[in-house]
Amino acid sequence: MTSTALAKKPQDARISTRVPENVHSILSEAAALVGATVNQFVVQSALERANAVIEQERSIILTSQAARKFIAALDNPPRANEKLKAAFRAHKEQF
């Protein structure tokens, strides 16, 4: 293996898209305002939105009343009824 082969970095993934000219103009203006290229601006904006979506999907937001009820149910669960016991047995048989 040559020294130039060792120096190469792995390729980054590529995202390519076509947008209408008016969208490109808006993205270009916004990118210029923050001192970034259009590509940097689009990637950063998409990453921020992706993180927000992931956080929203991973979070459960409860009112204080709902949170108290939830904690109370965890602290004092109801007794298992016959349907629940049957479900546990069926689960054990399958897995």
For each residue, the residues with C-beta under 8 A, 3 or more apart:
1: 5 6
2: 5 6
3: 6 7
4: 7 8
5: 1 2 8
6: 1 2 3
7: 3 4
8: 4 5
9:
10:
11: 14
12:
13:
14: 11
15: 43
16:
17:
18:
19: 23 24 27
20: 23 24
21: 24 25
22: 25 26
23: 19 20 26 27
24: 19 20 21 27 28 38
25: 21 22 28 29
26: 22 23 29 30
27: 19 23 24 30 31 38 41 42
28: 24 25 31 32 38
29: 25 26 32 33
30: 26 27 33 34 41
31: 27 28 34 36 37 38 40 41 42
32: 28 29 35 36
33: 29 30
34: 30 31 41
35: 32
36: 31 32 40 41 44
37: 31 40 41
38: 24 27 28 31 41 42
39: 42 43
40: 31 36 37 43 44
41: 27 30 31 34 36 37 38 44 45
42: 27 31 38 39 45 46
43: 15 39 40 46 47
44: 36 40 41 47 48
45: 41 42 48 49
46: 42 43 49 50
47: 43 44 50 51
48: 44 45 51 52
49: 45 46 52 53
50: 46 47 53 54
51: 47 48 54 55
52: 48 49 55 56
53: 49 50 56 57
54: 50 51 57 58
55: 51 52 58 59
56: 52 53 59
57: 53 54
58: 54 55
59: 55 56
60:
61:
62: 66 67 70
63: 66 67
64: 67 68
65: 68 69
66: 62 63 69 70
67: 62 63 64 70 71
68: 64 65 71 72
69: 65 66 72 73
70: 62 66 67 73 74
71: 67 68 74 75
72: 68 69 75 76
73: 69 70 76 77 78
74: 70 71 77
75: 71 72
76: 72 73
77: 73 74
78: 73 81
79:
80: 84 85 88
81: 78 84 85
82: 85 86
83: 86 87
84: 80 81 87 88
85: 80 81 82 88 89
86: 82 83 89 90
87: 83 84 90 91
88: 80 84 85 91 92
89: 85 86 92 93
90: 86 87 93 94
91: 87 88 94 95
92: 88 89 95
93: 89 90
94: 90 91
95: 91 92
